Amino acid sequence: MQLRHEVGVFTKQTVAITSQVIQSIRILQLSANELDDFLRDQAERNPLMELVGQSSDADVAAPSTSLNAQSAPAPERGASGGDGMGMGGSGSRAAVGERDDNGIERYLAAEISLRDHLNRQAAMTFRDPAEAMIAVELIESLDQSGYLGKNVKSICRRLGTTEERVEQVLKRVQGFEPAGIAARSLAECLEIQLREKNRFDPAMACMIENLPLLAKYDLRKLAKLCGVDLEDIAEMAAEIRDLDPRPGRRFDTTPTPPALPDVIVRSAEDGGYQVELNTALLPRVLVNRQYYAEITAGKLGSKDKRFVVDCMKNATWLARNVDQRARTILNVATEIVTQQEAFLKHGVEHLKPLNLSDVAETVGVHVSTVCRAISNKFLMTDRGLYELRFFFTNSIASVDGEGDLSSETVRHKIAALVNAETAKTVLSDEAIVSELRKGGIDIARRTVAKYRDIMNIPSSLQRRRQKQAEEAYA
């Protein structure tokens, strides 16, 4: 065999993922708030890119579509389509660097944290520096719910003190406000609150020791253990329900961002639905071509020229990707509304089984694109605000084999059966299966149990005990 080198020409097919494609994929899966932060960061780095809101009627309107009328999407604005690129935004969204710092928030008093609140009480309570140090260490060891997250022995080793002294300081810290703070267990947390109300008698202590029975609503066994009658045990259970099992949560000041709709669905006069993007959430990306022309007209070094050209390319691609993101979300949402029109008109019992491949095939995109398009996106309908993922459910076969139902519809029917129960008509999982099959739903008992657990519905035994107690002492 002879080895030799040869020069030849051949073709080869490969899949190349460019940086622009990666950026497009990343932008598609971002929520509205995440996209806004991303674009602001990019605008700060790119002098040729600006973010503005929809300020005039001349701006390009957001694309929309009607289910009963065919309408072609607005043409994509390319690099030569003027200075503005991307989807329209809200006039309330200011340009980069123009954030309003004069809002009312700056005049509001800052809410105090749990640790600050407890440290202030500790400063007024402990005069001994050693005890004050132990108190600070205990306070710093609390979790968000207000429970002591560290073992007392580990705190002793850390501070080089005795366990007895740490326990003494802990008892005093547990007397701080809010009641139940610095507890090491749920039972201790409830005990602290009951002692403050002067309600921790032997019967209540016995109930606290048997919280698992209370969770199961086994009031008869609790009454026997505590040495009281059923009426007293029901009143004691009501007192415990009024306590706060997480006293530290009231100091959790971390704001939860509201869920804003990315897509809005409105009823049309012809009986269909109008699907449109929420332009208030869509930032508009502008490419400053005039500034680019002024810079490139001057004398630039090779590095500076390369930087300006790269900025122009990045801004252009980013504007196109933002525009493509909006169109993809609109197309996917439109298909979802088309598939789930019965739900919009008649409610959750008419929610159809739907999977990602069904929408991807109709829209003409890959399944992964649909998955990214519905991630952290919300749809506003006449029935309320729904995450787009809500409309994708598994199917449950019908008894006659015609017209499968969505799992969400089946869970709704299970919840309706449970809500209609009385103490004498509590349904077991097998009984729920029988009722559903009478309604034409072919379902297994283990599936009913799984759905019941998902909806946090107790077992039939616990529900019967609870309803018997509620009816007896209503």
BARO-964511 format. One record per residue (C-alpha): residue in three letters; x, y, z. Coordinates in nm, 3 decimals, decimal comma. Example, Ala and Ser with C-alpha at 12.3 -4.5 7.8 and 13.67 -1.06 7.14 Angstrom:
   residu        c1        c2        c3
      ALA     1,230    -0,450     0,780
      SER     1,367    -0,106     0,714
***
This chain:
   residu        c1        c2        c3
      MET     0,000     0,000     0,000
      GLN     0,134     0,341    -0,099
      LEU     0,061     0,655     0,107
      ARG     0,056     0,988    -0,070
      HIS    -0,093     1,338    -0,051
      GLU    -0,353     1,454    -0,299
      VAL    -0,522     1,791    -0,353
      GLY    -0,889     1,775    -0,446
      VAL    -1,218     1,968    -0,429
      PHE    -1,520     1,819    -0,255
      THR    -1,850     1,937    -0,101
      LYS    -1,966     1,877     0,251
      GLN    -2,290     1,970     0,430
      THR    -2,258     2,100     0,785
      VAL    -2,476     2,289     1,028
      ALA    -2,316     2,617     1,128
      ILE    -2,462     2,815     1,419
      THR    -2,354     3,175     1,392
      SER    -2,344     3,424     1,676
      GLN    -2,652     3,594     1,529
      VAL    -2,850     3,269     1,544
      ILE    -2,739     3,212     1,902
      GLN    -2,851     3,563     1,990
      SER    -3,188     3,507     1,822
      ILE    -3,241     3,186     2,021
      ARG    -3,147     3,358     2,345
      ILE    -3,374     3,658     2,285
      LEU    -3,673     3,439     2,200
      GLN    -3,678     3,266     2,537
      LEU    -3,638     3,587     2,742
      SER    -3,936     3,730     2,926
      ALA    -4,037     4,092     2,867
      ASN    -3,849     4,217     3,173
      GLU    -3,540     4,013     3,089
      LEU    -3,545     4,140     2,729
      ASP    -3,567     4,499     2,849
      ASP    -3,265     4,452     3,077
      PHE    -3,071     4,278     2,799
      LEU    -3,139     4,554     2,546
      ARG    -3,047     4,827     2,791
      ASP    -2,717     4,653     2,858
      GLN    -2,650     4,623     2,486
      ALA    -2,739     4,988     2,426
      GLU    -2,493     5,098     2,692
      ARG    -2,216     4,912     2,509
      ASN    -2,313     5,013     2,155
      PRO    -2,306     5,387     2,068
      LEU    -2,502     5,324     1,746
      MET    -2,798     5,162     1,922
      GLU    -3,084     5,342     2,096
      LEU    -3,401     5,232     2,274
      VAL    -3,711     5,446     2,243
      GLY    -4,083     5,413     2,290
      GLN    -4,364     5,438     2,039
      SER    -4,393     5,817     2,014
      SER    -4,580     5,898     1,696
      ASP    -4,838     5,765     1,456
      ALA    -4,563     5,726     1,200
      ASP    -4,414     5,443     1,398
      VAL    -4,471     5,093     1,274
      ALA    -4,773     4,941     1,442
      ALA    -4,746     4,608     1,615
      PRO    -4,849     4,318     1,391
      SER    -5,180     4,156     1,471
      THR    -5,396     3,890     1,318
      SER    -5,760     3,789     1,319
      LEU    -5,866     3,427     1,331
      ASN    -6,145     3,483     1,081
      ALA    -5,950     3,688     0,829
      GLN    -5,622     3,618     0,659
      SER    -5,373     3,898     0,708
      ALA    -5,012     3,891     0,599
      PRO    -4,758     3,994     0,863
      ALA    -4,603     4,335     0,832
      PRO    -4,285     4,329     0,623
      GLU    -3,967     4,294     0,821
      ARG    -3,763     4,611     0,837
      GLY    -3,419     4,545     0,706
      ALA    -3,092     4,728     0,744
      SER    -3,182     4,975     0,474
      GLY    -3,530     5,050     0,607
      GLY    -3,447     5,380     0,772
      ASP    -3,317     5,456     1,117
      GLY    -3,584     5,265     1,313
      MET    -3,579     4,888     1,347
      GLY    -3,767     4,644     1,566
      MET    -4,116     4,641     1,711
      GLY    -4,298     4,941     1,853
      GLY    -4,283     5,004     2,224
      SER    -4,473     5,204     2,479
      GLY    -4,438     5,576     2,511
      SER    -4,381     5,525     2,882
      ARG    -4,059     5,340     2,817
      ALA    -3,783     5,600     2,811
      ALA    -3,465     5,596     2,608
      VAL    -3,145     5,457     2,754
      GLY    -2,998     5,681     3,020
      GLU    -3,331     5,862     3,078
      ARG    -3,472     5,659     3,366
      ASP    -3,687     5,866     3,595
      ASP    -3,526     5,889     3,936
      ASN    -3,788     6,130     4,070
      GLY    -4,059     5,869     4,124
      ILE    -4,257     5,842     4,443
      GLU    -4,049     5,540     4,550
      ARG    -3,756     5,762     4,648
      TYR    -3,976     5,941     4,902
      LEU    -4,116     5,627     5,061
      ALA    -3,958     5,501     5,381
      ALA    -3,747     5,192     5,324
      GLU    -3,910     4,883     5,475
      ILE    -3,709     4,733     5,758
      SER    -3,569     4,381     5,721
      LEU    -3,621     4,100     5,971
      ARG    -3,259     4,111     6,090
      ASP    -3,263     4,490     6,137
      HIS    -3,588     4,463     6,330
      LEU    -3,446     4,197     6,563
      ASN    -3,107     4,365     6,600
      ARG    -3,276     4,682     6,723
      GLN    -3,459     4,481     6,988
      ALA    -3,135     4,302     7,082
      ALA    -2,953     4,635     7,124
      MET    -3,213     4,742     7,380
      THR    -3,228     4,406     7,555
      PHE    -2,867     4,288     7,606
      ARG    -2,616     4,497     7,803
      ASP    -2,354     4,225     7,838
      PRO    -2,127     4,237     7,528
      ALA    -2,090     3,857     7,525
      GLU    -2,465     3,804     7,531
      ALA    -2,513     4,071     7,265
      MET    -2,264     3,888     7,041
      ILE    -2,451     3,559     7,092
      ALA    -2,780     3,731     7,009
      VAL    -2,636     3,875     6,687
      GLU    -2,506     3,530     6,587
      LEU    -2,849     3,378     6,654
      ILE    -3,024     3,648     6,452
      GLU    -2,783     3,602     6,163
      SER    -2,859     3,228     6,167
      LEU    -3,231     3,274     6,101
      ASP    -3,380     3,176     5,766
      GLN    -3,641     3,373     5,572
      SER    -3,925     3,213     5,767
      GLY    -3,770     3,316     6,098
      TYR    -3,650     2,972     6,207
      LEU    -3,307     2,906     6,359
      GLY    -3,112     2,746     6,078
      LYS    -2,807     2,638     6,282
      ASN    -2,763     2,391     6,563
      VAL    -2,705     2,543     6,907
      LYS    -2,395     2,329     6,954
      SER    -2,238     2,460     6,635
      ILE    -2,300     2,816     6,753
      CYS    -2,133     2,729     7,084
      ARG    -1,824     2,597     6,908
      ARG    -1,813     2,900     6,680
      LEU    -1,830     3,152     6,966
      GLY    -1,638     2,950     7,221
      THR    -1,908     2,961     7,487
      THR    -2,126     2,717     7,675
      GLU    -2,446     2,563     7,545
      GLU    -2,631     2,675     7,857
      ARG    -2,548     3,039     7,792
      VAL    -2,656     3,021     7,427
      GLU    -2,985     2,860     7,533
      GLN    -3,046     3,144     7,779
      VAL    -2,989     3,407     7,513
      LEU    -3,202     3,212     7,266
      LYS    -3,495     3,210     7,508
      ARG    -3,476     3,589     7,533
      VAL    -3,451     3,627     7,156
      GLN    -3,757     3,407     7,118
      GLY    -3,943     3,666     7,322
      PHE    -3,883     3,929     7,053
      GLU    -4,149     4,050     6,817
      PRO    -4,285     3,891     6,597
      ALA    -4,395     3,608     6,821
      GLY    -4,259     3,267     6,722
      ILE    -3,927     3,396     6,595
      ALA    -3,603     3,195     6,634
      ALA    -3,788     2,865     6,683
      ARG    -3,614     2,541     6,594
      SER    -3,926     2,360     6,477
      LEU    -4,288     2,424     6,389
      ALA    -4,400     2,288     6,725
      GLU    -4,171     2,529     6,911
      CYS    -4,285     2,820     6,693
      LEU    -4,650     2,752     6,776
      GLU    -4,567     2,699     7,142
      ILE    -4,400     3,042     7,165
      GLN    -4,704     3,212     7,017
      LEU    -4,945     3,024     7,243
      ARG    -4,741     3,112     7,553
      GLU    -4,756     3,479     7,458
      LYS    -5,136     3,450     7,443
      ASN    -5,136     3,258     7,774
      ARG    -5,301     2,964     7,600
      PHE    -5,034     2,697     7,642
      ASP    -5,210     2,468     7,887
      PRO    -5,151     2,088     7,918
      ALA    -5,419     2,006     7,663
      MET    -5,270     2,247     7,409
      ALA    -4,921     2,111     7,481
      CYS    -5,049     1,761     7,402
      MET    -5,194     1,884     7,073
      ILE    -4,866     2,052     6,978
      GLU    -4,686     1,722     7,045
      ASN    -4,926     1,548     6,807
      LEU    -4,933     1,785     6,510
      PRO    -4,930     1,494     6,257
      LEU    -5,271     1,388     6,390
      LEU    -5,397     1,745     6,353
      ALA    -5,271     1,750     5,994
      LYS    -5,473     1,435     5,930
      TYR    -5,772     1,598     6,103
      ASP    -5,804     1,298     6,337
      LEU    -5,985     1,499     6,604
      ARG    -6,129     1,199     6,787
      LYS    -5,786     1,052     6,858
      LEU    -5,654     1,397     6,953
      ALA    -5,943     1,451     7,192
      LYS    -5,870     1,120     7,361
      LEU    -5,497     1,197     7,395
      CYS    -5,554     1,551     7,521
      GLY    -5,828     1,452     7,763
      VAL    -6,092     1,692     7,627
      ASP    -6,416     1,654     7,432
      LEU    -6,457     1,701     7,057
      GLU    -6,596     2,052     7,091
      ASP    -6,289     2,170     7,286
      ILE    -6,048     2,001     7,046
      ALA    -6,218     2,173     6,750
      GLU    -6,178     2,511     6,920
      MET    -5,812     2,437     6,995
      ALA    -5,752     2,340     6,633
      ALA    -5,909     2,669     6,523
      GLU    -5,672     2,860     6,755
      ILE    -5,370     2,689     6,604
      ARG    -5,490     2,766     6,252
      ASP    -5,492     3,136     6,345
      LEU    -5,120     3,127     6,438
      ASP    -4,841     3,222     6,200
      PRO    -4,620     2,920     6,112
      ARG    -4,369     3,150     5,932
      PRO    -4,336     3,467     6,139
      GLY    -4,035     3,592     5,944
      ARG    -4,222     3,604     5,614
      ARG    -4,397     3,931     5,697
      PHE    -4,059     4,103     5,669
      ASP    -3,986     3,964     5,324
      THR    -3,980     4,291     5,130
      THR    -3,850     4,146     4,804
      PRO    -4,096     4,273     4,543
      THR    -4,253     4,016     4,316
      PRO    -4,260     4,148     3,959
      PRO    -4,613     4,141     3,818
      ALA    -4,693     3,911     3,530
      LEU    -4,770     4,132     3,231
      PRO    -4,935     4,000     2,914
      ASP    -4,711     3,962     2,610
      VAL    -5,014     3,891     2,391
      ILE    -5,368     4,026     2,417
      VAL    -5,674     3,842     2,283
      ARG    -5,990     4,041     2,214
      SER    -6,330     3,925     2,093
      ALA    -6,404     4,033     1,738
      GLU    -6,742     4,147     1,608
      ASP    -6,765     3,849     1,374
      GLY    -6,741     3,603     1,662
      GLY    -6,371     3,529     1,625
      TYR    -6,077     3,659     1,820
      GLN    -5,825     3,932     1,749
      VAL    -5,471     3,842     1,859
      GLU    -5,217     4,121     1,897
      LEU    -4,892     4,185     2,072
      ASN    -4,884     4,407     2,378
      THR    -4,687     4,697     2,232
      ALA    -4,635     4,845     2,577
      LEU    -4,387     4,565     2,649
      LEU    -4,203     4,580     2,318
      PRO    -3,896     4,803     2,317
      ARG    -3,811     4,966     1,985
      VAL    -3,451     4,932     1,875
      LEU    -3,312     5,215     1,662
      VAL    -2,989     5,211     1,464
      ASN    -2,833     5,559     1,444
      ARG    -2,718     5,558     1,083
      GLN    -2,654     5,932     1,075
      TYR    -2,404     5,904     1,360
      TYR    -2,246     5,605     1,184
      ALA    -2,207     5,807     0,864
      GLU    -2,049     6,097     1,052
      ILE    -1,798     5,872     1,227
      THR    -1,697     5,676     0,918
      ALA    -1,658     5,999     0,718
      GLY    -1,369     6,102     0,940
      LYS    -1,022     5,958     0,967
      LEU    -1,022     5,642     1,176
      GLY    -0,754     5,393     1,264
      SER    -0,795     5,030     1,171
      LYS    -0,902     4,930     1,526
      ASP    -1,150     5,217     1,557
      LYS    -1,297     5,145     1,216
      ARG    -1,335     4,778     1,300
      PHE    -1,509     4,872     1,626
      VAL    -1,758     5,104     1,450
      VAL    -1,834     4,845     1,181
      ASP    -1,889     4,575     1,444
      CYS    -2,122     4,806     1,638
      MET    -2,325     4,865     1,323
      LYS    -2,351     4,492     1,249
      ASN    -2,446     4,408     1,607
      ALA    -2,711     4,679     1,626
      THR    -2,861     4,573     1,293
      TRP    -2,873     4,206     1,386
      LEU    -3,014     4,281     1,730
      ALA    -3,295     4,491     1,583
      ARG    -3,380     4,213     1,338
      ASN    -3,375     3,950     1,611
      VAL    -3,606     4,154     1,833
      ASP    -3,842     4,195     1,538
      GLN    -3,829     3,822     1,462
      ARG    -3,894     3,740     1,829
      ALA    -4,215     3,943     1,824
      ARG    -4,335     3,775     1,506
      THR    -4,262     3,426     1,634
      ILE    -4,447     3,489     1,961
      LEU    -4,743     3,633     1,770
      ASN    -4,760     3,337     1,529
      VAL    -4,738     3,082     1,811
      ALA    -4,997     3,264     2,023
      THR    -5,231     3,292     1,725
      GLU    -5,216     2,917     1,666
      ILE    -5,276     2,850     2,036
      VAL    -5,586     3,071     2,031
      THR    -5,705     2,896     1,716
      GLN    -5,667     2,555     1,879
      GLN    -5,819     2,663     2,211
      GLU    -6,109     2,873     2,081
      ALA    -6,358     2,649     2,261
      PHE    -6,184     2,719     2,592
      LEU    -6,204     3,095     2,535
      LYS    -6,577     3,071     2,467
      HIS    -6,692     2,804     2,711
      GLY    -6,431     2,757     2,986
      VAL    -6,177     2,508     3,115
      GLU    -6,395     2,203     3,052
      HIS    -6,343     2,262     2,680
      LEU    -5,964     2,291     2,692
      LYS    -5,821     2,072     2,415
      PRO    -5,517     1,848     2,452
      LEU    -5,229     2,025     2,280
      ASN    -4,859     1,950     2,240
      LEU    -4,568     2,149     2,106
      SER    -4,538     1,954     1,783
      ASP    -4,896     2,040     1,684
      VAL    -4,823     2,412     1,698
      ALA    -4,474     2,379     1,550
      GLU    -4,606     2,196     1,244
      THR    -4,872     2,457     1,174
      VAL    -4,651     2,758     1,235
      GLY    -4,364     2,605     1,037
      VAL    -4,094     2,616     1,304
      HIS    -3,903     2,364     1,511
      VAL    -4,051     2,227     1,834
      SER    -3,768     2,385     2,034
      THR    -3,864     2,725     1,889
      VAL    -4,220     2,686     2,018
      CYS    -4,083     2,580     2,357
      ARG    -3,874     2,896     2,378
      ALA    -4,155     3,116     2,246
      ILE    -4,395     3,014     2,525
      SER    -4,136     3,031     2,804
      ASN    -4,235     3,303     3,057
      LYS    -4,486     3,453     2,813
      PHE    -4,842     3,541     2,915
      LEU    -5,171     3,572     2,730
      MET    -5,450     3,806     2,841
      THR    -5,801     3,683     2,760
      ASP    -6,155     3,766     2,870
      ARG    -6,117     3,479     3,117
      GLY    -5,801     3,615     3,276
      LEU    -5,424     3,603     3,241
      TYR    -5,268     3,269     3,147
      GLU    -4,914     3,157     3,086
      LEU    -4,881     3,019     2,735
      ARG    -4,761     2,688     2,880
      PHE    -5,103     2,647     3,042
      PHE    -5,258     2,560     2,705
      PHE    -5,026     2,264     2,645
      THR    -5,168     1,962     2,827
      ASN    -5,164     1,587     2,791
      SER    -5,467     1,402     2,660
      ILE    -5,695     1,164     2,847
      ALA    -5,885     0,915     2,635
      SER    -6,263     0,913     2,635
      VAL    -6,462     0,597     2,698
      ASP    -6,607     0,592     2,347
      GLY    -6,268     0,669     2,192
      GLU    -6,390     0,994     2,039
      GLY    -6,266     1,338     2,140
      ASP    -5,984     1,313     2,397
      LEU    -5,986     1,558     2,688
      SER    -5,698     1,758     2,828
      SER    -5,550     1,671     3,166
      GLU    -5,641     2,020     3,290
      THR    -6,006     1,954     3,211
      VAL    -5,994     1,624     3,398
      ARG    -5,836     1,791     3,703
      HIS    -6,112     2,051     3,693
      LYS    -6,375     1,776     3,696
      ILE    -6,202     1,600     3,988
      ALA    -6,196     1,926     4,186
      ALA    -6,565     1,981     4,110
      LEU    -6,652     1,632     4,242
      VAL    -6,452     1,692     4,561
      ASN    -6,605     2,035     4,619
      ALA    -6,953     1,885     4,597
      GLU    -6,882     1,628     4,870
      THR    -7,046     1,617     5,210
      ALA    -6,938     1,419     5,516
      LYS    -7,161     1,131     5,404
      THR    -7,072     1,142     5,035
      VAL    -6,692     1,164     5,037
      LEU    -6,559     0,985     4,730
      SER    -6,265     0,749     4,728
      ASP    -6,027     0,746     4,432
      GLU    -6,210     0,444     4,294
      ALA    -6,543     0,624     4,327
      ILE    -6,400     0,928     4,148
      VAL    -6,285     0,699     3,866
      SER    -6,638     0,558     3,840
      GLU    -6,793     0,905     3,828
      LEU    -6,552     1,019     3,561
      ARG    -6,618     0,710     3,350
      LYS    -6,990     0,783     3,373
      GLY    -6,903     1,117     3,219
      GLY    -6,713     0,948     2,936
      ILE    -6,357     0,982     3,070
      ASP    -6,139     0,671     3,067
      ILE    -5,889     0,718     3,353
      ALA    -5,695     0,495     3,592
      ARG    -5,711     0,521     3,971
      ARG    -5,339     0,599     4,001
      THR    -5,389     0,893     3,762
      VAL    -5,669     1,027     3,983
      ALA    -5,440     0,995     4,286
      LYS    -5,162     1,178     4,100
      TYR    -5,390     1,463     3,997
      ARG    -5,529     1,484     4,349
      ASP    -5,177     1,522     4,488
      ILE    -5,098     1,791     4,230
      MET    -5,403     1,991     4,344
      ASN    -5,317     1,933     4,715
      ILE    -5,644     1,751     4,777
      PRO    -5,622     1,527     5,088
      SER    -5,714     1,161     5,088
      SER    -6,078     1,057     5,126
      LEU    -6,017     0,965     5,492
      GLN    -5,880     1,309     5,577
      ARG    -6,157     1,482     5,383
      ARG    -6,423     1,282     5,566
      ARG    -6,277     1,368     5,907
      GLN    -6,253     1,736     5,815
      LYS    -6,608     1,759     5,683
      GLN    -6,748     1,571     5,983
      ALA    -6,578     1,819     6,216
      GLU    -6,695     2,117     6,011
      GLU    -7,056     1,992     6,006
      ALA    -7,057     1,901     6,375
      TYR    -6,918     2,232     6,499
      ALA    -7,033     2,474     6,232
***
